[in-house]
C-alpha cells in the first residue's frame, strides 16, 4: 500500500509531559483520515510536526514515499501540505484577500499585484463553494466565513494534503453541514485529509479510517464504518461513556435572575440586537437559551454580565437591580460567567494556569493579604482545580495557558467559575471543544451545581445538549424571545420551527 503521508514511531516531549509516545499514522491518497482523542491526547502536537511547527525527538516522516525533514510551515507548503488551525491565524484588520495571499504576494516594481490574485481566489472560491467577500475585513465576517478564508489560504498555496485541526469547534450546525459538503468535494477531487476531531457523529459522517490517541499513545486505527459510537468513545477515553446523562427532577426555588423587557444595541452599528426580552431563572433549575447563532444570544450575555450597555429594561439578581453595575460588581454580587470566546474574554493567554484560575478572586483572601499576593495559596487552589476538573497541562499549575489545548483551556475556565459557587452561573457553549468524556463530566457538574440550589443559564447551539441538561428552554430569534418550552413536552423539530422564525408565541 502506497501512502501520501507516513509518520512512523514519532515521539515528542515537552517539559513535564510526553505529548507523543512512539505514534505511527498513515494517510492514503483521497482518504479522509480522522485523528480522534481526548483533550490533550497529542493530536495537535502530532499534526504540528507534520506541518513544521515542531520537530520530532524520534521517528521519521515520509511524504509520497520519500523521507522528509519538515523544519518550518514553508517546508510543509512546498510539499503540498496545508493546515487549518483550530484558532485561526488571520490578521483581523486585513481584508479577506490580503489574508489569503499573505506571504505569497506577487510584487512588481514594489507594488502588490492584486488583480491576478483576486481572480485566482475567486476561481478557487467558486470551484469549492467557499463563498466569501474578498474585500471584507476579517473582523467583520462570521466565524464560519473566517474558517473559509483559512481553507482558501491553504488551497491558494496548492495544497493536496490538508490538516484540519478541530475545524467545527466554533461553527453553528448549519456551518458544520456546509463544511462536511466541502470535505466530501475535496475527497472526490483526490485530496487527502487529516481531520482532527472528537465529535463522533462528524467522524462517522466524513472519515474513512480513524486513528485513536490516548495520553500521547496510539491505541488503534479502525475502519469508521465498522465501529459504533460507543466503541470509538471507549477507545478514546479508556472507559465506557454515558451518552444520556441521568438528571433528577429539578427542585425549583426562588427566582435568582429576572430579566424584564431588556433591549441592547450594537455599540458599532447601533442596530437593536436584543429587543424587549423577558425571562427569569430560578434557583435549582437550568434554563437553556436555544437558537441559531447570531440571533442576539451573545449580546444578551454581554448585557447580563456588563460587557455591553443596556438601552432599556432591567436585570435583577436576587431582587436587586444590577442593570447598570460594572462587570466586577456583577461578578462580586454572584454572577459566574463561562464566556463564548475563551481566549479573548476568559483567559490571559500569557499568564500561567494558576494565575488564570484566580482572575475573579486574586484580590480577596486567601489569595491576597495586606495587598500582597499569596502565591502558595494561589498554587494550592490551582492544583485542587486541576485535579478536580482534569485539566491537562505540561507543567501543571505553572503552564503558560497559551500552550494548552483548547479543550483544556475550556476546562480551566469551567473549573474556575463553577468553584466560585455563585448564585447564578451563565455559560455560553460550555462544552465547546470538549471530547465526549469531558462533555459527560461537565454536564454532570452543571446538574450538580443546579442541585446545590444554584441558578444556571446556558446558551447552547447544540440541541442534543439543550435537551440533555435543560429544565426549561427559551428560543431566541432575531433578538426576541419567541417561545418558552418544557423539554419533556416538545421536540427538536418543534424548536427548529421557532429557531427559524416559522413560528412564535408569547413567552410564558
Steps between C-alpha positions, in 0.01 A plus 500: 500500500638838395429787737522876440597552866677263739590609852696214653584455871467870580597611851483856626550628856448838663605593854303275733307307234551252216252632244556218249644162593606282202196595288452385141234608251462452123282701260383359165446711190141626478427395858347688791688363800370612839724551801291441811594556862425677825605859564876489544541155340771632264299541179595861425863440598525209256354705217715797602809289422360412158449873433842606628385673819701253711775249432477140619745371760486158334340346191474574130256669264450390140311694234408296191755237601794739550644570845481876564622750757222754563656783700251780431147550364660623177663156463156342546343734244772410250403132545132578434396485867266765641351541847183668624557571869239477775567862595519686171823669392347809342576872518166651600571846358591357156250415229416144405714527185797645690486215752484234229805625309704598808850357452423409136468851358582586139699824495606702195719811535416510870121487454270215596320345202148429623309443175646160412483385862137611528410312182666183626337525843156550342560200272593275794211637705249418226651156435454387861198704602704704749313824444638799689542869412872553418478869596337449842711559809556176690380660824160566339423145379361202690707220650379264228614742230836542673547126481427515127776761471740259676405222258542735203846592630595132489353444154664818366834340591402193289484258793394144416532375858284689750521492879182627670545552875162493681338680203144493640576615857363853447244436224122496503318181388429662163866592451605148601273354230659732244849395609412131472385557140826681423705209642304254288579716195871500590494123533341453155777716351765271647620722783614322816375630834608453860199600709561563872182473702330349800146532361400143424207576270717718277772237481245234407354730235816601317797275593614172343738391775569625850817494709437530874750656741482486878749684724745530214489134394357329193205286614356374170431578135159376387255513210243762602206324340570185701503683834222623726500830689524304823812314380669819378424681826625212715827475307547876521429539872601157629165433664134474407344842439143588598334682209168557679556674831255414776351823632284503815188715486578862581411631845418855398528772763492882498581715196869590482514688166213708365541661157224747412448652153875514433623674185864523390644659187828450321758754621629520139197490267242615760271223373271355768636147558290407806146629488262508799611162639355373830561175692607381842728230638423337833724337757519127439440506122689511173351735243641454150473768233485332160517655156709526188822688573480872429148560630596715797618231743856634526384859546250390765783347703718807443218709648439267795869491595573869445702478179234697305288793613128432534277743305178425689349246735637360824710217644437385857719258695339368818260794494772767458514713186846451346420633152765774506758319715853446371642162402694478828196591712278247324762230554530588869123505546478140382531452123745242365565513126635240256552723193444420136856586394728337755817656365371856467274527807584204725877479535823699500688277260851598603432453872560163668206276575498571876465878441214439255317291757477798738418776249165561671629478857872587521413819690321318784622273782658249505670608176608840629604626838573867570495562121762231431425188296525175695670275245481181705123537539463572126707192412308272741170626361614437143620146571166416662305622194740331257436166669125545542433609141772288336679799345798355313807719457870433450628681808194486721404826671795688349412419137454807280134479396579583135683166477200293616252333267171681437303236688719529808475880487123453507519261796710754690233768457225257597685401814571860598139616458324197647731501802402859583157369609308805373121526521483517118719324247480625141663267247531559126575176316655352818596171334636655179824332400472219755521126433212264584647402835550863603152595373349230720697629801408866436131428456501306827673797669232739369223275629681464834530880518125531437428243770694713749223757464678720244350658189658400168453685169649323197522626142553204267471446126502120545140380535614162631670679788199728552269203543752312715550761773215753488200528730352781289585627151471854361534542123643824358449619144615838367566626851160406641368233734264308270407214732556328834481119512513201731756256347279206600206638300668607177727366224808617313285537188260733681784710637646515150185676374534767767878531449447568129223755563228284346304505828496716812297540815495737793736380774325345797 
